[in-house]
Amino acid sequence: MPLLDLTSDELLTTTRAVRKRLDLTRFVEPAVIEQCVEIALQAPIPPIIKVHFVIVTDPAQREALAALYRKGMDQVVQMRDQALAAAGAEKPTLIRILDSAQYLYDHLHEVPVHVIPCIEGRTDNTSVVEQAGTWGSILPATWNFMLAARSRSLGTVWTGNHLLFEREAADVLGIPYEQVMQVALIPVAYTLGTEFRVAKRPPLTSVLHRDRW
Ligand SMILES: Cc1cc2nc3c(=O)[nH]c(=O)nc-3n(C[C@H](O)[C@H](O)[C@H](O)COP(=O)(O)O)c2cc1C
C-alpha cells in the first residue's frame, strides 16, 4: 500500500475520527496492520513497560465486541442527552458527532478490523503518578498506530465504550484481565476517499498559558 502524499503537519491535523467513511466491504491486509503496529512501537515506551495490540478480524469475535460496545453506549446515553441539553455554540458539531457515533453503533461488527491496545498492569486504585505512567506509556503508541493507519489510507476512531464491560471483553479475547488493561477499541478500515479536513478546535488563546495559569 503506497503511503498518502501528506506532509507531517497534514497528517497530524487531518487524522480524524472516521466512522461513516469506513469502507466496510474492503479487505484489510494483515501486513498493513503489522506495519502500523511496528510504527506504534516507536512511540515513547519505557523498557520495563509491556504493551500489546490485539488484532481482531474473526467475525464472531467482532460481533461479540460490538455487542459489548453497544451495551456500553446504551449506558452513557443519559450523559449524551445531558451534554446536548447543555451545549451552546458547539451544539451542531455535537449533533454531527452523535449522528456519526450512531452509525458506528449500528455497524461496528461490520468494520473489518478491531484493534485493542493493551498494557500490562492495571491502574485501578493506583496513585496519579502510577496512572500517568501507565496511560502515558500506551497512549502515544496508540496514536502512532492511528497516524500510521491514516498514512496508509486506513480510517480509525478512538472508542472507549466497550471498556464499561472490559472484563467481558477480556473473556471474549482471552486477555488475562487481572494483569492486562485494555485501553481502547480502534475500528480500522480503508476510508471512502482520502481527503479529511482540519477539525474546528478551541482558539489558541483559550488553551495557551505562558509562565503561569
Ligand atoms: C478516550 C476517548 C474515548 C472515546 N470513546 C468514543 C466511543 O466510544 N465512541 C465514539 O464514537 N467516539 C468516541 N470518542 C470520540 C472520538 O474518538 C473523537 O475524539 C471525536 O469524535 C472527535 O473527532 P475528531 O477528532 O475527528 O474531531 C472517544 C474519544 C476519546 C478521546
The ligand as an SDF file (V2000), in Angstrom:
LIG
                    3D

 31 33  0  0  0  0  0  0  0  0999 V2000
  -10.9110    8.4550   25.4860 C   0  0  0  0  0  0  0  0  0  0  0  0
  -11.8790    8.6060   24.3410 C   0  0  0  0  0  0  0  0  0  0  0  0
  -12.9370    7.7310   24.2140 C   0  0  0  0  0  0  0  0  0  0  0  0
  -13.8510    7.8630   23.1550 C   0  0  0  0  0  0  0  0  0  0  0  0
  -14.8610    6.9510   23.0160 N   0  0  0  0  0  0  0  0  0  0  0  0
  -15.6730    7.0070   21.9320 C   0  0  0  0  0  0  0  0  0  0  0  0
  -16.6280    5.9860   21.6860 C   0  0  0  0  0  0  0  0  0  0  0  0
  -16.7750    5.0370   22.4540 O   0  0  0  0  0  0  0  0  0  0  0  0
  -17.3850    6.0850   20.5730 N   0  0  0  0  0  0  0  0  0  0  0  0
  -17.2530    7.1040   19.6720 C   0  0  0  0  0  0  0  0  0  0  0  0
  -17.9590    7.0990   18.6660 O   0  0  0  0  0  0  0  0  0  0  0  0
  -16.3590    8.1040   19.8740 N   0  0  0  0  0  0  0  0  0  0  0  0
  -15.5650    8.0750   20.9720 C   0  0  0  0  0  0  0  0  0  0  0  0
  -14.6260    9.0580   21.1930 N   0  0  0  0  0  0  0  0  0  0  0  0
  -14.6320   10.2750   20.3260 C   0  0  0  0  0  0  0  0  0  0  0  0
  -13.8170   10.1800   19.0520 C   0  0  0  0  0  0  0  0  0  0  0  0
  -12.7050    9.3300   19.1490 O   0  0  0  0  0  0  0  0  0  0  0  0
  -13.2870   11.5620   18.6130 C   0  0  0  0  0  0  0  0  0  0  0  0
  -12.4040   12.0530   19.5940 O   0  0  0  0  0  0  0  0  0  0  0  0
  -14.3610   12.5970   18.4170 C   0  0  0  0  0  0  0  0  0  0  0  0
  -15.3930   12.0990   17.6030 O   0  0  0  0  0  0  0  0  0  0  0  0
  -13.7850   13.8620   17.7570 C   0  0  0  0  0  0  0  0  0  0  0  0
  -13.3580   13.5580   16.4690 O   0  0  0  0  0  0  0  0  0  0  0  0
  -12.3420   14.4710   15.6590 P   0  0  0  0  0  0  0  0  0  0  0  0
  -11.0000   14.3590   16.3440 O   0  0  0  0  0  0  0  0  0  0  0  0
  -12.2860   13.9330   14.2820 O   0  0  0  0  0  0  0  0  0  0  0  0
  -12.8310   15.8710   15.7660 O   0  0  0  0  0  0  0  0  0  0  0  0
  -13.6960    8.9250   22.2280 C   0  0  0  0  0  0  0  0  0  0  0  0
  -12.6140    9.7900   22.3340 C   0  0  0  0  0  0  0  0  0  0  0  0
  -11.7040    9.6350   23.3700 C   0  0  0  0  0  0  0  0  0  0  0  0
  -10.5210   10.5770   23.4620 C   0  0  0  0  0  0  0  0  0  0  0  0
  1  2  1  0
  2  3  1  0
  2 30  2  0
  3  4  2  0
  4  5  1  0
  4 28  1  0
  5  6  2  0
  6  7  1  0
  6 13  1  0
  7  8  2  0
  7  9  1  0
  9 10  1  0
 10 11  2  0
 10 12  1  0
 12 13  2  0
 13 14  1  0
 14 15  1  0
 14 28  1  0
 15 16  1  0
 16 17  1  0
 16 18  1  0
 18 19  1  0
 18 20  1  0
 20 21  1  0
 20 22  1  0
 22 23  1  0
 23 24  1  0
 24 25  2  0
 24 26  1  0
 24 27  1  0
 28 29  2  0
 29 30  1  0
 30 31  1  0
M  END
$$$$
